[in-house]
Amino acid sequence: MAKSKKSRDQLIRELSALLDETGLTEIEVEDDELRVRVVRSATVAASTTVVAAADLPADEPAAAEAVAHPGLVVSPMVGTVYLAAEPGAEPFVKAGAKVEEGQTLMIIEAMKVMNPIPAPRGGTIKEILVSDSQPVEFDEPLVIIE
């Protein structure tokens, strides 16, 4: 019986997260029914990245404005974002808060590993673009620092 599209997609996500976790640039898995190879051509690090506004649907002008911001911080991995260290705790940062370079902005859980996302530079949190426990994709906008 062939693997379902959902299980293939999940496998690809898990392998991508494993690449992030280990620093590898390539991983391949094969069984009787399926062969999956995931290759990353560039090193992934928490960084400020600008995503082209043309890549967004036209009905999302606020999102287009956010991705064009020079202080945009994007997700370096696929996973689940947590804004606080534990449920019920104060969030790491709030809109309007001052942050220093290297300060933890949030955590992304990938394959049961908690990965702190550090501020790439100091400044003021203009906007938090994700909510607690939200799944995020690679390069998804997380926060804007001014």
C-alpha positions in Angstrom: 0.0 0.0 0.0 1.4 3.4 -1.0 2.1 6.0 1.6 -0.5 8.8 1.8 0.3 12.3 0.8 -0.1 13.4 4.4 2.5 11.0 5.7 4.9 11.9 2.9 4.5 15.6 3.7 5.0 14.9 7.4 8.1 12.9 6.6 9.5 15.8 4.6 8.8 18.3 7.4 10.5 16.0 9.9 13.5 15.6 7.7 13.7 19.3 7.1 13.6 19.9 10.9 16.3 17.3 11.4 18.5 19.2 8.9 18.0 22.3 11.0 18.7 20.5 14.2 21.9 18.8 13.1 23.3 21.3 10.7 23.4 18.8 7.9 22.8 20.0 4.4 21.4 16.7 3.0 19.4 13.7 4.2 17.9 10.8 2.4 15.5 8.1 3.6 14.3 5.1 1.6 12.1 2.1 2.1 10.3 -0.4 -0.2 7.6 2.2 -1.2 9.2 5.6 -0.9 12.5 7.4 -1.3 12.8 11.0 0.0 15.8 13.2 -0.3 15.9 16.7 1.3 18.8 19.0 0.4 19.5 22.4 1.8 21.8 24.6 -0.3 22.5 27.3 2.3 23.2 27.2 6.1 20.1 28.1 8.1 20.4 30.5 11.0 18.1 32.8 12.8 18.4 35.9 10.8 16.7 38.9 9.4 15.4 38.1 5.9 13.2 40.0 3.5 10.7 38.0 1.6 9.5 39.4 -1.7 6.0 41.0 -1.4 5.2 39.6 -4.8 5.2 36.1 -3.2 2.1 36.9 -1.2 -1.5 36.9 -2.2 -2.7 40.3 -3.3 -5.5 40.3 -0.7 -2.9 40.5 2.1 -1.6 44.1 2.0 -0.7 44.1 5.8 1.4 40.9 5.3 3.1 42.4 2.3 4.0 45.5 4.3 5.4 43.3 7.1 7.6 41.2 4.9 9.1 44.4 3.3 10.1 45.7 6.7 14.0 45.7 7.2 13.6 44.5 10.9 11.6 41.4 10.0 12.7 38.2 11.8 11.7 34.9 10.0 11.5 31.4 11.2 14.7 29.4 10.6 12.8 26.1 10.7 9.5 24.3 10.5 7.9 23.7 13.9 5.5 25.1 16.5 6.1 28.5 18.0 5.8 29.2 21.7 5.8 32.8 23.0 6.6 31.8 26.6 8.8 29.3 28.3 5.8 27.3 29.6 2.0 27.6 29.6 0.8 30.4 31.7 4.2 32.1 32.0 4.9 35.6 30.8 5.8 35.8 27.1 9.5 36.3 26.3 8.7 39.6 24.6 5.6 41.8 24.0 4.9 44.5 21.4 6.6 47.7 22.4 9.3 46.0 24.5 12.9 46.8 24.1 15.2 43.9 23.2 18.9 43.3 23.0 20.8 41.4 20.3 20.7 37.7 21.3 17.7 38.0 23.6 15.2 35.1 23.2 12.2 36.3 21.3 10.3 32.9 21.3 10.9 29.2 21.1 10.2 26.9 18.1 9.7 23.3 18.9 10.9 21.0 16.1 11.0 17.2 16.5 10.6 17.6 20.3 13.6 19.9 20.6 13.0 23.5 21.9 15.0 26.0 19.8 15.2 29.5 21.2 14.9 32.2 18.5 17.3 35.0 19.4 16.9 38.7 18.4 19.3 39.3 15.5 19.7 42.9 16.6 18.6 45.2 19.4 15.6 47.5 19.1 11.9 47.7 19.9 9.4 45.0 19.1 7.0 46.7 16.7 4.8 43.7 16.1 4.6 39.9 16.9 3.2 38.2 13.7 2.5 34.8 15.2 0.4 33.5 18.1 1.3 31.0 20.8 1.3 27.3 19.7 1.0 28.2 16.1 2.6 26.0 13.5 5.2 27.9 11.4 7.0 27.1 8.2 10.6 27.9 7.2 11.0 31.6 6.4 7.6 32.5 7.9 7.5 36.0 9.4 7.7 35.9 13.2 8.3 39.4 14.6 9.4 42.9 13.5 12.1 44.7 15.4 12.6 48.5 14.9 
